[in-house]
Amino acid sequence: MSTSTPEAVKKLLENMQTDLRSLSMECKKKFPPVKEAAESGIVKIKTIAARNTDILASLKENSSEVVQPFLMGCGTKEPKITQLCLAAVQRLMTHEVVSEAAAGNVINMLWQLMENGLEELKLLQTVLVLLTTNTVVHDEILSKAIVLCFRLHFTKDNITNNTAAATVRQVVTVVFERMVAEDERFKGIVEQPTPVQGNTNRRSVSTLRPSAKDAYMLFQDLCQLVNADAPYWLVGMTEMTRTFGLELLESVLNDFPGVFLQHQEFSFLLKERVCPLVIKLFSPNIKFRQGSSGAASPAPVEKPYFPICMRLLRVVSVLIKHFYSLLVTECEIFLSLLVKFLDGEKPQWLRAVAVESVHRLCVQPHLLRSFCQSYDMKQHSTKVFRDIVNALGSFIQSLFIVPNTGNPAATNAPAGGSGSGAQAAAQGGPGAGGQGGSLTTQAAFEYRGTWIPLMTVSVQGSAKATYLEMLDKVEPPSIPEGYAMSVAFSALLDLVRGITSMIERELAKEEEEVAVRREANPDQNAQAEPGAHLVWEEMVSACWCGLLAALSLLLDASTDETATESILKAELTMASLCGRLGLVTPRDAFITAICKASLPPHYALTVLSSNATNLNNKAYSIQGQSVQIISPSSESHQQVVAVGQPLTVQPQGTVVLTAKNIQCMRTLLNLAHCHGAVLGTSWQLVLATLQHLVWILGLKPGVGGALKPGRAVEGPSTVLTTAVMTDLPFISNILSRLFESSQYLDDVSLHHLINALCSLSLEAMEMAYGTNKEPSLFAVAKLLETGLVNMDRIEILWRPLTGHLLEKVCQHPNARMREWGAEAVTALIKAGLAYKHNPPLAQNQRLQLLLLNPLKELSNVLHADIRQKQLESVLQILQSQGDSLGPGWPLVLGVIGAIRNDQGESLIRTAFQCLQLVVTDFLPTMPCMCLQIVVDVAGSFGLQNQELNISLTSIGLLWNISDYFFQRGEAITQDLEREEAALQKQAQEKGEPLNRPFHPAPPFDCLWLCLYAKLGQLCVDPRPAVRKSAGQTMFSTIAAHGTLLQQSTWHIVVWKVLFHLLDCVRKSSTTADKEKIESGGGNILIHHSRDTAEKQWAETWVLTLAGVARIFNTRRYLLQQLGDFFKAWEVLLDHIQSAALSKNNEVSLAALKSFQEILQIGTPVKDSAMPTEALALAVMGVPPVLIDPLSVSGPGRHLLRSDSMLERLTRYNGAELQAPPQGEESALEDAALWWSAWNTWYRTGTESTRPPSGGSGTDRPSFVPSQPFLTALVQIVPALYQHIETGFSMEDLRKLGVILHGAVSIPISSDASPFILPSYTEAVLTSLQEAVLTALDVLQKAICVGPESLQVMYPAIFEQLLLFVEFSCKPPQYGKLETKHVANAKYNQAEWVALNYVPFAERSLEVVVDQYHKTACHKAVINEKVLQNIIKTLRMPLGLKYACPSESTWKLAVSSLLKVLSIGLPVARQHASSGMFETMWPELANAFEDFLFTKSTPPDNVSIQEFQKNEAIDVEVVQLISTEILPFANFIPKDFVGQIMTMLNKGSIHSQSSSFTEAEIDVRMREEFSKVCFETLLQFSFSNKVSTPQEGYISRMALSVLLKRSQDVLRRYVDDERLSGRCPLPRQQVTEIIFVLKAISTLMDSLKKTQPENVDGTTWAQVIALYPTLVECITCSSSEVSSALKEALGPFKDFMQPPVARVQNGES
């Protein structure tokens, strides 16, 4: 009830009067003054009540008087009275009717009571009421009241002490509350602060208002008291404890931070008094080190005192919490001290309270943030925040590492010891169960033998301290084992939780604001302020290392599932936070820690180890103590739940997974699932770890990429406990959900995920290289899964996803890996095509092409299994989406067509099925642009060589496609023209030319051209069957549908299709293999005419050439309208030529047939009786064939209406109407064509008859033309000559001659010879030889009747014939080819048989003689020295004589020579002066000499009669000389005469032949001939009519030579005879000597007949000199020699005369 209501006032008055009455009663006897005062008080009250309306106010005014009686009553020191008075005073105070003065009086009275030790509790109560109910007490009075309470606190009575302590606390609070209230009242009024004078110790308080001043003075004195100094204001204090002072300071600082922050004066106190005080009081704790003995330090160190230390830490906590902004440096010092107290060398209780203090800080994230801002982010400042975290971390580490007294495990184990010792020790530790540790019920940490229990110390998020609250303890408590660890652990977790939740809240708020701003003005790119971010980043950067070090250690040491869970949660939230803030290194570090913990200890995983090394190299130094990040140890006793194989390249042993590993794995899954968006590049770590875990647990991918428990086939099988078995489905489920949740990731994160999966997959592939071990398919399966769930935004991840699968996985040598790659790609494509995209695929062509592209890319993979998968998918896509492929057709067709020969039949068969499906069902639905691709693809199936039937079927498909073109011609044309126009436009916009094959031709024609081009390619396929089929199809299509083509297109057909085909066929034929093919596959036998590739190609060449020639024949009219018919004609001729020159008889003969065929073409007949329309068409150069009404609208195939035909052609031809060629021009053109043909004939002839060069005779020549070919070639000449005769020149004749000569010289192969040569003996001409002579005859006749100009060709014809004549003795050599003469060739021995050229040569010789007869006097014949040439030619058979192949030859030669000379010599004498025949004479002399003194010997079988006949011919020749030549010596050159003389001279002696029998010798010596020679010689030599001295000299020379030779022969004979003894000399030598002797006798005879004056003196001397030598010979043994000697010696008798006296120097 309020104290100011009328009822309350009335009650008060009544009570007061009652009190006064009671007082008066009590004091009536003992204390009369009091009684009187009481009674006057009653009157006073009544008066006040009667007079005033505001009774309370007036009561207050008169309060001194009203209170007086009560004060006097207290003065009596009577307990009963005192109690009554105090109660009354309290009532007045409660109604706030006590004035300041009255209050002062009350306090003084209370003080007296206190000093007397009366009613202590009542006093405290009264003071409290006084100070709490009103604010009248100030300054000294107030201080007195407070001192009073303090004094009461230090009485002997415990109850009083405690009550007083409570009162003091309340009073102190009241003082400060008043100040706060005062500040509230004056809030709006701005005061002018007075300038502060100096910075004295007692800072001037004149600026403060009353309540503030009291508070200031109080606080200042509290500081003084704690510092054990005298107070300034609290006068009258007698004693004080530090502990109580500190408690009071703490409560003020904690409850009224605003006072200190808002008033400079108070801030000053904080800085100048409180902080130094705290630091001073801390000093014993800082200096003290546990275990340092007094002996070591000179002065004994003050021991830390628990109550003060603990209170100091409480004060510090408050200072730090509220005033770090004011006390930057001081707080830095405090925090550093806190960190120091965690040191291992400090007493346990100190560390415990320090860690509790740290925990208090850790639960205040905003405070921590402020530290970070105030210290860590300032330059040159201690990194306080970082140090706190690191200190916690190192504290935790020190608990494990420093042996902990009282822990038996630690004392037994070597520090940090591991291995069996540690294990044993650990088992001895409290609570350690068996090996598995599963009996331990208590949660604990265990690390390298150190076992620390874990207790529940506080509720999460609150720092409920145990030891900091022990304000009543004086002695330090004993700290239970594990307490410090538990607090530190909580602190760590709270720190993480606090920081992360704070930052995440703020991040969320910031994101919301950004979103709102963005909505408000969407054009501005709203960004968050960077300031906040910097702080957050700094906080995380400062704390992550320490946190990670501590958490990793704890995680490794934890044996309790809940603790592990908390640690993992902390690591997880940190990782996520770092991710959100974009701090990659710390994020990766935390994730690495979780990953490492998921895997078995020391598991080699490169991703993690590389990360860990980066961290391990940083040792964090915390105030000189280095903190190392501890790697997980393997000793922690954990329950083993799974045994599996590690995923490594080399097969290793098994690895063990513990329950904790699985727990960590779940955390990892959780991390990826919930925080995937911030993982970025750490996806790699996460996924790599998951992959290994999945592998160890033996999960394998199933359909759609989900992992199912399955077993690897090889290696020791995995052992899984039931605990894990039940977990597996759950794990695989989370794994799938994890990737399903990728649909909620943003694009960037999704890309990170894909990249990580890709690089993971790369690693798995690395491992799978070179082994047939099961590969890890985790990454591939998950790529597939991720793709399938993100179908709606497939575009953004399609390229990296499919790119990786295609380039890497599908190309992998490991089949299982590949198979999955292909499965993934095809599944994605099929899913993508089937997915209901928005907009649908039909409207989003780009996406459709994007989806289909990887299907096409698969074609680049060489592995058959992949292609099989690809083609199966194509078949499925065709069956399901075939109608809606639209723009995707080119890609699909590309896939079908990407067949290669190395892919095996089944693949090609599958692909071909797809193609057949397309051709039968989908041609009408696809865009016309794709028809060309269909043609290409069908063609490529024709070209594959795995399956002949498919090739042949595909040629059939091409025929079907051509029919489709023909039937839908108009529709296709319109479509194509539309598309063409669009393309043209695009190309123009880009400024590029339109790029498509056969461009200038209209698009529909181009389609045909592509078809022809494909067939053309098939025409040169390596398989003869395909070539044949394609060739027939192609020429049939051109014949059937060629009418549809434009004239301009015909140009392309000729040049790009037909001639191109001819080129290819020619090329292939010329390079074809000549190896014999055994059989045609299976049991098919091959005819010998087709048993080599070359022969098979020959057939193709023949077909093709014939086909093209036929087109030239049938479409000649059309083709001549094309501008370059002449050029085309030349090219065709060139092909005919090269075919004719091919090294294959079949081809070359066929080529000449084609040549003959096109030569028979006449000039096209012009038809004047054409209807006008047809005439117009003809004018445009449309072939008459097209105009045929049937073809315009044939039965059943209506292609074009008659009227549209003209329009169409006019449209294409435009204004280029050309008139048909005129007569004269065409004549000229014809001549050009004929001459072109002649040149071709000439080149063909030259090439085919040119003998092969190089090589020795043993080399088999590459090819020798056959006789039928050569005959055909030569037979073309007469026909061709008639057309070109007008321009036929000497040069042409020469060319012709060379060819004829060559043709005749070509031998026949032995297997052909029986058909060409009738028999050995018959002398007949072959048809070729006949043809050659006919050709020459035609020419000669033409020359004969031709003009004078032609007659100069006579000598050339002679020359040609004479060349043929030479064949009689020197059959022409065909290169270096060895030929056997037909006469001595057994067919089977010789490879080549030379023809019997003798009949041919002889016939030619007859022709020559005949010709010469007619033309001897012709000027050209004389000028060109024909006679000399004839002689020169005849010299050969004459010289060879017996050596001639045929005897008839030399006889015919002699008779011809005699005939020719009889005609020619008179002509020669006639023209002697002109010098035309100068050179003939030496030739003639040589001819005589060669014939008369032949080097050949007559054959053995020549009968004597035969020999005599031959000798008669020789004599006939000598007689010719003596009659026709010598008599006319003056017309004849002297040298010639000299030669004749020498010859006769030689004839007179040397005429023997060595091979005669002795019986024949006299006959065979050609004595008759010798005689004639001698006689002629002598007659000529010694004749008196020597016209010139020179002639005589010649004969004398001849004689002297003859004699000298005889002398030599005789001498040698004598010597040999002597040496040989009994042995007869060789027959040859004997014959020679006999001959010489005979010659000597003949000479003697001749000398006798001659006039003596004609004989020279020296001659005689030589003759006589012979005599002694002859005498020497007498001793010879041979009878033949003797008889000859006798004859020779006989004539010498004529020289025997008596010597004539010598006249010397005029004396006898």
Salt bridges, closest charged atoms under 4 A:
ASP19 OD2 - ARG91 NH1 2.49
GLU26 OE2 - LYS80 NZ 3.31
GLU39 OE2 - LYS35 NZ 3.14
GLU65 OE1 - LYS44 NZ 2.84
GLU78 OE2 - LYS30 NZ 3.56
GLU115 OE2 - ARG151 NH2 3.98
ASP183 OD1 - ARG209 NH1 3.09
ASP183 OD2 - HIS263 NE2 2.62
GLU184 OE2 - LYS187 NZ 3.85
GLU191 OE2 - ARG209 NE 2.76
ASP214 OD2 - HIS138 ND1 2.80
GLU247 OE1 - ARG169 NH2 2.28
GLU247 OE2 - ARG311 NE 2.64
GLU250 OE1 - ARG314 NE 2.88
GLU330 OE1 - LYS271 NZ 3.80
GLU345 OE1 - ARG289 NH1 1.90
GLU446 OE2 - HIS637 NE2 3.38
GLU469 OE1 - ARG314 NH1 3.16
GLU469 OE2 - ARG360 NH2 2.78
ASP494 OD2 - HIS359 NE2 2.68
ASP494 OD1 - ARG497 NH1 2.59
GLU506 OE1 - ARG369 NH1 2.64
GLU510 OE1 - HIS533 NE2 3.14
GLU511 OE2 - ARG580 NH2 3.11
ASP588 OD1 - ARG587 NE 3.02
ASP727 OD2 - ARG666 NH1 3.30
ASP747 OD1 - ARG793 NH1 2.89
GLU774 OE2 - ARG816 NE 3.17
GLU785 OE1 - LYS782 NZ 2.52
GLU795 OE1 - ARG846 NH2 2.09
GLU807 OE1 - LYS808 NZ 3.69
GLU823 OE1 - LYS869 NZ 2.88
ASP865 OD2 - ARG818 NH2 2.85
ASP902 OD1 - ARG900 NE 3.36
GLU905 OE1 - ARG909 NH2 2.82
GLU947 OE2 - ARG909 NH2 2.47
ASP963 OD1 - HIS1041 NE2 3.60
ASP975 OD1 - ARG978 NH2 2.48
GLU980 OE2 - ARG996 NH2 2.69
ASP1021 OD1 - ARG1023 NE 2.81
ASP1063 OD1 - ARG1066 NH2 3.12
ASP1063 OD1 - HIS1135 NE2 3.15
ASP1091 OD2 - LYS1076 NZ 3.93
ASP1091 OD1 - LYS1095 NZ 2.89
GLU1094 OE2 - LYS1074 NZ 3.82
GLU1099 OE2 - LYS1028 NZ 3.34
GLU1099 OE1 - ARG1090 NE 3.29
ASP1124 OD2 - HIS1051 NE2 2.76
ASP1134 OD2 - ARG1066 NH1 3.10
GLU1146 OE2 - ARG1090 NH2 2.97
ASP1203 OD1 - ARG1201 NE 3.56
GLU1247 OE2 - ARG1250 NH1 2.93
GLU1291 OE2 - ARG1294 NH2 2.80
ASP1292 OD1 - LYS1295 NZ 3.98
ASP1337 OD2 - LYS1341 NZ 2.29
GLU1391 OE2 - ARG1260 NH1 2.22
ASP1410 OD2 - LYS1414 NZ 3.71
GLU1447 OE2 - LYS1451 NZ 2.82
GLU1483 OE1 - ARG1435 NH1 3.50
GLU1489 OE2 - LYS1546 NZ 3.08
ASP1490 OD2 - ARG1435 NE 2.83
GLU1506 OE2 - LYS1451 NZ 3.37
ASP1514 OD1 - LYS1441 NZ 2.92
ASP1514 OD2 - ARG1566 NH1 2.40
GLU1558 OE2 - ARG1627 NE 3.45
GLU1560 OE2 - ARG1564 NH2 3.25
GLU1567 OE2 - LYS1638 NZ 2.86
ASP1608 OD2 - LYS1604 NZ 3.80
GLU1632 OE1 - ARG1612 NH2 3.10
GLU1672 OE1 - ARG1618 NH2 3.43
GLU1680 OE1 - ARG1627 NH1 3.81
ASP1694 OD2 - LYS1648 NZ 3.01
ASP1694 OD1 - LYS1693 NZ 3.93
